Amino acid sequence: MPALSIETITRPPTIQSIEARLTTTYIDLRSDTVTLPTPEMRRAMASAEVGDDLFHGDPTVQLLEQETAAVLGKEAALFVPTGCMGNECAFGAQTREGDSILLERHSHPILVEARAITEFLRRRFAPVDGDRGRLSHQQVAAALDDDAEPRPALVEVENTHNWSSGTIYPLATLQAIAGVARERDRPVHLDGARIWNASAATGIPPRDYAACADTVMVCFSKGLGAPLGSAVAGSAAFVQEAREVRRAFGGAMRQVGIVAAGALHGLRHHRERLPDDHRRARRLAEAIAEMPGLRVDPATIETNIVITELAAGPERLQAFIDALAAERIRVIRFGGPSHFRAVTHLDIDDAALERAIAALRKVSAAFASAAPSS
C-alpha cells in the first residue's frame, strides 16, 4: 500500500465521493459540534507551525489567541480544549472558594458543568428564572442587593442560549446588566460559545457583546467547524490567572498548534456563512410546525437551534428518535422530557436539510396514524 501524503489526506473530495457518502452516512443534526474539517481547514492544520504551548512556545496558538482577543476587543485570550474548561477558568480566576455565581437557571454551567464548578472549584450557584434563558438587569440588581449570604461574586450570562433554541440576548439588556454589576463591583462573565451566531444574526460585532463582560468564552467547534477548541478572553492579568486554572484542570497542552490552526481557519473564514445555518433552521422549524404531532413555533428560532416537542409524550420520544435514525437522520433528546433538538451547521446544505424534512414528515405521519384515538 503506498504511503499517504499531506496531499492525499487533504485532497478535496470528488463529486462522486460526496454522492457516495451521502447515500451511506447519516444527516447529523444532533449538534453543530459534529462537523468534519473542510479540506482547506485540514490543509491549514497539516501545515501548522507548532511548539510546546505549556512553555508559551506554540506560534499558531499564540496567533489564534491574539486574533481572538482582537475580534472580542479584549487584551488577551487563552486557548483551552473545551468551552466548559473556558467557563471554569473564568470562574476559578474571578471567584474564590465558597463564592456564589449568579446565572440563569437553565444555563450551561448548571446543566452540564455543575460537578466541576461545585465539587472541584467549590463554588455555588445562585440561579434565577429568566425569560427563555435571558436575565433582566432588574433581576440581576435584585439578586446582587439581596441580604442573603453569600452574595453573588460574579454574574454569568449565555449568548446564545442553548436550552432556549439559541435565543439572543438584546445588546441593550447585556449593557444594562453590565452597568448594574459594575455599580456593585461585580464582574460579568459571558458564555459566548455561540456568540458567532448571535453576531451573524444581528449584525452586532462580537466585540460589542464582549464589551458587556469582563471575561468571555467562545467556542471554535460550534458554528465555526473546528475539530475542537475554545478560548477565554479578558485582561492580561486575568488570562495569566486563567492559565493556572487551566493547568489545574489538566488543560495544559503541548504541540496543540495543529488543532489551533483549524480553529484559526474557522475564525477567519467561517463566520460569514453562519446566516445560511440560521436560514435553514428557520426553514426546518417552519416545516416541522406543519407536521402532525410535532410542536414548534418558528418565530422563536433566532439562530441555528430547533427544539421541538413530541405531542405523544416522553414515553414515545426515544421510539421517534430511533425511527428517524432508521431514516439516517440523527437528533437528540433535549430541552424537556418530550423534546428533541436539531441543529444546523457547516455540514448541512440545502439538499441534506430537505432530506431531513422528508424523513421527519414520514416519521411524524407514521406516529400520528399509530396514535390511539381519544
N, C-alpha and C positions, 0 to 999 in steps of 0.2 A: 504494500500500500504506500503511495507516495506521501512524503511529509507535507503537512499543512503549512501554509504560509499566511502572513497577515492578509495578503491579497485574497486568498481563497476564503479565509474566515470572514472578511468584511465585504466581499463582493456583493453588490445589490442583487436580490433575488430576481429571477426572471418572471414574466407574466405567468408562464406555465407553472412554475413552482408555487407562486402565490395562489393560483387557482386550485392546485392540488392540496395546498394546505387548508384552504377554506372548506374543502369538502371533507376533511378528516379531523379538523380541530373544532374546539368549542368557540362560540362567541361569548367571551368572558366579561360580564357586567358586574362582577362582584365588587370591584374597586378600581380606581384609577392607579393603583399600585401594581396591577398585573401586567402592565405594558412591557414589551420587549424593546431593547435598544434599537434605534434605527441604524441602518448601515453607516450613516455619517457619524452617529454617536459612537458606534463600535470602532470606527477608524480613529476618532479622537482618543478613545480610551487605549487603543493598541499602541498609539504613538506618544502617549503621555510621558512627560519628563517626571521622574519620581525621586523621592528621597525619604528619609525617616521623619515622619510627621511628629513623633514624640519629641524629637530634638529640633523641632521647627525647621526641618530640612527638606520638606517636600514642596518644590516650587509650584506645582499645579494646585495643591491645596491652598497655598498662600494666595495665588491668583484668584481662585474661587472665593476665598474669604474676603479679599479686597473688593472684588466686583459685587459680591452680595451686600457688603456693607454700603457700598456706593449706591446700589439700587434702593436700599432701605433708608438711606440718609443717616446711617449710624457711623460711629467712629471705627468700630471694628466688628469682626464676626468670627465665629468658631465653627469649624466643620465637625459634625457629630454623625454617628451611624444612623440614628433614628430621630423622628420628631419627639417621641416620648423622652429620649435622653436629653433633647434640647430643652423641653419644658422643665425637666428635673434639674438640669444645670442652672436654669434661670431661678427656680425656686430655691435650690440649695445655696446659690450665691447671694440672693437678696433677702432671705429669711433665716431664722435661727431655729434650733430645736424647740418644739413646743408652740411655735407661731402658727397662726391660722391664715388660710388663704381664702379670700372672698371670690366666689365664682358661681356661674350658673349651674343649677342642679344637674343638668344633663350634659355637662361639659366633658370633653375627652379626658382630662386628668381624673375626674371622679369615676367615669365608667370604664376606663381602660388602665389608667396608671396608678390606681389608688394604693396598691401594696407598696410600690416603690416610694411613694410620697409619704404614706403614713407609717410604714414599717421601717424603711431604710433611712429616709430623711427625718422621720418622726415629726412631720408637720401635720396640722389638722385642716379640715375643710370647714368653711363657713358658707354652705350652699344657699342660694336664693333662687326662687322660681322666676324665670324670665318669660319673655314673650317670644316663643319659637326660638329659644336659645339666646336671646339678647336681653341684657340688663338695661335698665334706665339709670340715668345719673341720680334720680331721686332714690332709687333702691340702694345704690352704692353709698350715697350720703347717709341714709338711714342706718345701714349696716355698720358703717365706719363710726357713726356717732353713738351707737348703742353702748350702754354701760356694761353689757355682759363681757366677761373676760374669758379668753384673751381677745382683744380687739384685733380684727384682721390686720396683718402686717403687709399684705400685698393684695392687689386686685388683679384678677385674671379674666380676660375676655377672649372669645374664639370667633375668628372671622376667616372663612365662612364657617357656619355651624353645622357640623356633620350630622347630628341626630335630628336636625330640623330641615332635612332636604337641602342643605347648602345655603341657608339664609345668609344674607349680607347685613352686616352692621351699617346703618347710616353713618357717614363720616361725622355729622354733627353730633350724633349720640356718643360716639367714641371721644370726640373732643370735649364734650360735657363731662363724661366720666373721668377723663384725664384731669380736667380742671378741678373736679371735686376731690380726687385722690391727692393731687399735688397741694391743694389747700390744706390738707390734713397730713402732709408729709408722708404719703404712702406711694410706693412705686406701682406701676402698672406693667403687667406682662401680657403681651398679645400672642396667643396661639394662632399664628398665621400659616398653618400647614397648607391651607388653600387660599392664601392671600392673593396668589396669582389669579385665581378665578374671580375673586371679588374685584380686583383691579380691571380684569378684562371685561367684566360685565358692566362696570360703572364708568370706566374711563378714568378713574381716580388713580394716580400713580401710587405704587406700593409705599413710597416714602411718605406720602401724606397720611396713609393709615398708620404707618410705623411711628410717625411723629407723635401719635397719641399715646405711645407707650415708652417706658424706659428701656424695655427689652422686647425683642420679638423673635419668635421661632418661625422658620419657613422650611417646607419640605421640597426637595427636588424630585422625589419619587412619586409625588402626587401632582398630576397635571402636566409636569414638565417631562415626564417619561424617563427619568434617570433610573438605573437599576437599584440604587439605594442612596441614602444620604439626606441630611438636613443641616441646617445651620441655626445658630442662635446669635443675635447681634445686639449690641448696645455700646456702652462706653468701653474704652480700652481697659480701664480698671475692672469693669465687670467681666470682660472676656478673660482676663487673667484669673479671676476667681472661678469663673465657669470652667476654665481649663482644668483646674484642680478637682472640681466636682466630677467632670468627665472622667478623669483618671480614677477617681474613687469608685465610679460605676463600671470600671473596666473598659472605658471607651477610648483609651489612648491607642493610636493606630500607627502603623509603620508606613510602608510604601503605598499609601492609600490614594496617591495621585491618579492611579488607574481608574478608580471609580469617581474620584473628584472631577476627572476630565469629562465623564458622562454628565455629571451634574452641571458643569460649566457650559457644556454644549446645550443642555436644556435651557439653562438660564438665558443664554444668548439667542437661541433660535426657536424655542417652542412656546414662548408666551403669546406671541401674536396669533397663534392658531386656536387659542382657547375658546373664542366665541363660537367656533364650529361645534365644540363639545356642548356648549350651552344651547345652541340651536337644536342639536339632536336630542338633548334631554327634554326640551320642551315638546318636540315632535313625539317623543316616546310617551310623555305624560298625556298629551292630547289623545293619542291612540288608545292608551290604557283606559282613560276616562270613559271611552265608548264601549269598553268590553264588559260583558256580563260578570257580575260577582267580584269586580275589582274597583277600588275606590281611591282616587287621587284627584286633587284639584290642580290642574295645570297652571293656574295663576300663581300658585305658591312656589313654583320651580324657578329659582333665580339663577342657578348656575348648572352644575353637571350631575346632581344627585336627585334621583327619583325614588321616594319611599312610598310604597303602595300597600294598602290594606286589602287582605283577602276576606271577603264577606263571610265565607264559610267558617271562619274562625281558626284559632291556633291549632286545634286538633287536626286540621286538614292542610296546614301550611307546608309541612315537610313533604307531603304527598304532591302538592302543587309544585314545589321546587324540584322534586325528583322527576316529575313529568316534564318540566322544562328541560332538565338535564338530559332526558331521553331524546329531546329535540335538539340537543347540543347547544343549549343556552344556559349559562350559569348566572344565578343571582344568589343572594344570601338572606337569611333571617336578619332583620334589622329594624330598629325604631319602634318596636312594640310587639306584643305576643302574636299578632295576626299580620304582621307587616314584613315585607321583603324590600330589599334595596337593589337598584340598578344604577350604575354609574357609567357615564360616557367618558371616553378618553381617547388617547392618541391612536390606539389600535382599532377603534370602531369608526368605520367610514359609513357613508350613507347606505351602501349595499348591505353591510353587516347589520345596521340598525333595522332595515326593512325585514331582513330575515328574522331578527329577534321579535319584531312586532307580529310577524306572521305566526311565529311559534306561540307567542302569548295569546293571540286570538284563538288558535287551535286548542290550546290547553284550557283557557278560560271557558270556552264554549263547552268543552267536554265536562268540566267541573260543574258548570251551570246546568247542563242536561242531566247530570247524575245526582243533583241535589234533590232531597226529598221535598215534595210539595207540602206547603203549610196548610 
